[in-house]
Amino acid sequence: MQTHSLLRIDCAAALLGASPPPGWVTEALLRAPWVVVRRAPLQDGLLPVGVRGAVRAARFAAWLPPGRVRD
C-alpha cells in the first residue's frame, strides 16, 4: 500500500487512535467506508490512515490493523 491509497474498512470501530473519533467520522464511514493511507511510518504494525469528511477542515488521523482492510 502506498500513500494516498484508498482502503475499504468494515466500520469506524476498526480505527485506533489517541482519541475517540468525532461523530462525523462514523457518519462519513457509514456513507462511504473508505480511508486513505497517510504519510507516516507503520507503528507497531498498524497502518497510518485518515478519514476525510465533507469539508476540507474535516480530517481525522488514525491507525488501522491490516486485518481490518476489506477486499
C-alpha positions as CSV (number, residue, x, y, z in Angstrom):
1,M,0.0,0.0,0.0
2,Q,1.2,3.4,-0.9
3,T,0.5,6.9,0.5
4,H,-2.9,8.1,-0.7
5,S,-4.2,4.5,-1.4
6,L,-7.8,4.1,-0.6
7,L,-8.7,1.2,1.7
8,R,-12.2,-0.2,2.4
9,I,-12.9,-1.0,6.0
10,D,-15.7,-2.5,8.0
11,C,-16.6,0.4,10.3
12,A,-15.3,3.2,12.4
13,A,-14.7,0.7,15.2
14,A,-11.8,-0.6,13.2
15,L,-9.9,2.6,13.7
16,L,-7.4,3.1,16.6
17,G,-6.2,6.4,17.8
18,A,-5.2,8.5,20.8
19,S,-8.7,10.0,21.0
20,P,-12.1,8.7,20.1
21,P,-13.3,9.8,16.6
22,P,-15.6,12.8,16.4
23,G,-19.2,11.9,15.4
24,W,-18.8,13.0,11.8
25,V,-16.3,10.1,11.3
26,T,-18.8,7.4,12.0
27,E,-21.4,9.1,9.8
28,A,-18.8,9.6,6.9
29,L,-17.8,5.9,7.1
30,L,-21.4,4.7,7.1
31,R,-21.9,6.6,3.8
32,A,-18.5,5.6,2.3
33,P,-16.4,3.1,4.2
34,W,-13.1,4.2,2.8
35,V,-9.9,5.6,4.5
36,V,-6.8,7.0,2.9
37,V,-3.2,5.9,3.7
38,R,-1.3,8.7,5.4
39,R,2.3,9.7,5.0
40,A,3.6,8.2,8.2
41,P,5.6,5.0,9.0
42,L,3.9,1.9,10.3
43,Q,3.5,2.0,14.0
44,D,3.6,-1.4,15.8
45,G,2.3,-3.0,12.5
46,L,-0.6,-0.6,12.2
47,L,-1.3,1.3,9.0
48,P,-1.5,5.1,9.3
49,V,-4.8,6.1,7.8
50,G,-7.1,9.2,7.6
51,V,-10.8,9.8,7.2
52,R,-11.9,12.7,5.0
53,G,-15.1,14.5,5.9
54,A,-17.5,16.5,3.8
55,V,-15.4,19.7,4.2
56,R,-11.7,20.2,3.9
57,A,-11.3,21.0,7.6
58,A,-12.9,17.6,8.5
59,R,-9.9,15.3,8.6
60,F,-9.2,12.6,11.2
61,A,-5.9,10.7,11.6
62,A,-6.0,7.1,13.0
63,W,-4.3,3.7,12.9
64,L,-5.7,0.6,11.3
65,P,-4.8,-3.0,11.9
66,P,-4.1,-4.5,8.4
67,G,-6.5,-7.4,9.1
68,R,-9.4,-4.8,9.1
69,V,-9.0,-3.9,5.4
70,R,-11.7,-5.5,3.3
71,D,-11.1,-7.0,-0.1
